[in-house]
Every structure is written in C-alpha cells, then in structure tokens.
Amino acid sequence: MSKVHPLARDAVKAIVPYASARSSMSGGAVWLNANENALAPAYQLDGTFNRYPSCQPKAVIDGYAAYAGLAAEQVLVSRGADEGIELLIRSFCEPKQDSITICPPTYGMYAISAESNQTSVNKVLLKNNERLDLPGIFATSPKLVFICSPNNPTGDLIPREDIIAVLEHFKDQALVVVDEAYIEFAPEASVVSLLSRYPHLVILRTLSKAFGLAGLRCGFTLAAPEIINALKKMIAPYPIAEPVAQIAAQALSPTGIAQMQQSVATINALRDDFITLAASLPGINKVWPSNANYVLLQVSDAAACVNALIAEDILIRNQSSQLGLSQVVRVSIGSPAEMQRLAGAMQRYFQPNQRETA
Ligand SMILES: *Cc1c(COP(=O)(O)O)cnc(C)c1O
C-alpha cells in the first residue's frame, strides 16, 4: 500500500482501503463477481448540462415513491445505497461514542463506513448463517442495527418475525436499517409495509442490482420524514448528477419497471438452473439457497476454484474471509451465454475425468 500523508487524521491512516469487486479485477471476459445484472437495457440522455442539478430530483423521488408505494417525503435518493449507509452513520452515530450492530457474514460497507466515522461495530453472527441471533443483538446498545435481506453473500431472507422482534426491542433506542438491495428478486419479502407501524425502520434500496444500473450510482433510503430530513442535512448539495437523474427517471417509468421485472424472471430461472447444477457436482460441499442474483458455494479450496475459473476468463468472488464462513465462493448470475460458459468451466474443474455433457 502506498503511504498516507502524515498530516492525515489517525483514523484515516488506520483504514485499510476497501477492495471492491472492480478493483480486484484483472481483465477477464465474464464478470460474475459483483452481483451486477448482465441483462441491462440501454438509456438515452438529452439536453444540456450547464445548470446545477436539483439535490433531490423530483422525477426520481416521485418515481421511486410510486414504485415503493410511499409518499415522496419518505424517500431520499443518493449516490448508491452505499451513500445511504454512510449518511445514516454520519447522521446518527457520534464519533468515538456510538456503535452499530451488524450480523456477519454480511455486506462489508456497514463496517467500513462505521470505521471512517470512528464508530465501533458490534458483530453478532447469524445463527447457522440464516437466522438472527436475537439475544445476541439485544445484548448490544447500538444507534443503528443493520439487517441485510436477502443477505449478501448468503442469499438468505431474514425471517420477517425476526425483523419485527428487533424493531420491537429497539423502539425509541435505535434505528433498524433493513438493506433490501436485492429485494426485487424476492419482492414479497419486503418489509416496506412495516414503515407505517415503525417510525424507526429504515429501508435501503438501489438501482445497481435488479435494475441493471450499477454504473449509474443511484440508491434510495426509505424512512419516516424526520429521518429523511436528518439525512438531507448531511448529504452533499448536488449528489445526483443530471444525467443520473434522467436515467433513473427512465428506469422508474412503467416501461423501465416492466423491463426490470422481466430480467428478474430470467435471472431467477438461470439461478435455479445453476443451483441444480452446482448441487450435482462432487466437490461442492454446500449450495446455499438463494433469493437473489448470486449463489454462495462451499468448496474444498476456494482460492483454487477462483483461480481455475480465472484461467477460463471467468471472475467469481472468494468470500472466505467473511466472519462465519470458510472456503466459500460467491457466483453472480450472468447472461444465459455467460452461465453456459460457467457451467462448462465448473464441470471441467469439479469433474475433470468426465466428458462434458453437451
Ligand atoms: C450492492 C449492495 C449495496 C450497494 O448498492 P449501491 O447502490 O451500488 O451503492 C448495498 N447493500 C448490499 C447488500 C449490496 O449488495
């Protein structure tokens, strides 16, 4: 790592830079390592860009509010859901004083944003990688509890009754943040209907996954107006560039939503086929059930598996460093052609002595 300037804050010097899926890519033709959507539609831009954009573009806010069944006052748009995570921590956690609670194995950015705000992280492992450890969570005193459902990287849905138990416990004490980045792949599991009952519930959403717009950097925070207003004080004056607003508004139009739902149906079917294949291969010790556009696999040697696929120009992600997991790889669901290439490569790696099936 290159040296950090001596005048930088101690907290900044201590940070280990986040290795994103993109930064660890070394070429490769088939990208199945960042849960992106390979079936993305193309978009058009028009007009000039000489004016500063609106902080919260009305067409985007109204579009998302209509899509989520909420009022505009309950919606914040930001540079990806990642900025929503950061805004929540910066707005609600006093540095060096408050903490957040997370349930590993889970999405990495909660801990990273906490660290950069000098906020400590209570880690309460999922039970069996699927249920929340409620007594463990209740033993912490955080300002924010992060629950990811479907959970990245396991793909599990967190049971609604567990989320409700956490909401009941932390009334008037902490915000409960449910990260629904992948909810379009299992829309019936959304807890958006609980917003009217629990004013301390916050839901994170994104256009990066099912909508196929990871390159756009556009995400949403859904919550009571008082929470949204706190976040608006902390957000940059012009977080959403005009081209981003134009494309997001197109994605949230009835046509855009119908396209998204069609690609979700395709991806869910490809995922189920891939799970069937993976479960049949010797050397794959566990296949997690998935409610999203990725599948977690336990293998005997995760690094060797990743490297064998890299040799065939296919990138998947080693998730073995996650707390509570070992020798696991996460495979994002790509296009039909990409999944066919992946199937061939996996058969060659896991069944080297067998002739490939056609
Ligand atoms: C991808 C992802 C995000 C971040 O989404 P962006 O909108 O691209 O910042 C948030 N949470 C989870 C669980 C994710 O997998």
The ligand as an SDF file (V2000), in Angstrom:
LIG
                    3D

 15 15  0  0  0  0  0  0  0  0999 V2000
  -24.5800   -3.7800   -3.8380 C   0  0  0  0  0  0  0  0  0  0  0  0
  -25.0690   -3.5790   -2.4660 C   0  0  0  0  0  0  0  0  0  0  0  0
  -25.3100   -2.3020   -1.9410 C   0  0  0  0  0  0  0  0  0  0  0  0
  -24.8280   -1.0360   -2.6030 C   0  0  0  0  0  0  0  0  0  0  0  0
  -25.5170   -0.6580   -3.6370 O   0  0  0  0  0  0  0  0  0  0  0  0
  -25.1220    0.6780   -4.4390 P   0  0  0  0  0  0  0  0  0  0  0  0
  -26.4370    1.2950   -4.6530 O   0  0  0  0  0  0  0  0  0  0  0  0
  -24.4560    0.1940   -5.6760 O   0  0  0  0  0  0  0  0  0  0  0  0
  -24.2190    1.5110   -3.5930 O   0  0  0  0  0  0  0  0  0  0  0  0
  -25.8740   -2.1780   -0.6920 C   0  0  0  0  0  0  0  0  0  0  0  0
  -26.1710   -3.2620    0.0270 N   0  0  0  0  0  0  0  0  0  0  0  0
  -25.9320   -4.5020   -0.4240 C   0  0  0  0  0  0  0  0  0  0  0  0
  -26.2900   -5.6650    0.4120 C   0  0  0  0  0  0  0  0  0  0  0  0
  -25.3500   -4.7030   -1.6770 C   0  0  0  0  0  0  0  0  0  0  0  0
  -25.0560   -5.9340   -2.0850 O   0  0  0  0  0  0  0  0  0  0  0  0
  1  2  1  0
  2  3  1  0
  2 14  2  0
  3  4  1  0
  3 10  2  0
  4  5  1  0
  5  6  1  0
  6  7  2  0
  6  8  1  0
  6  9  1  0
 10 11  1  0
 11 12  2  0
 12 13  1  0
 12 14  1  0
 14 15  1  0
M  END
$$$$
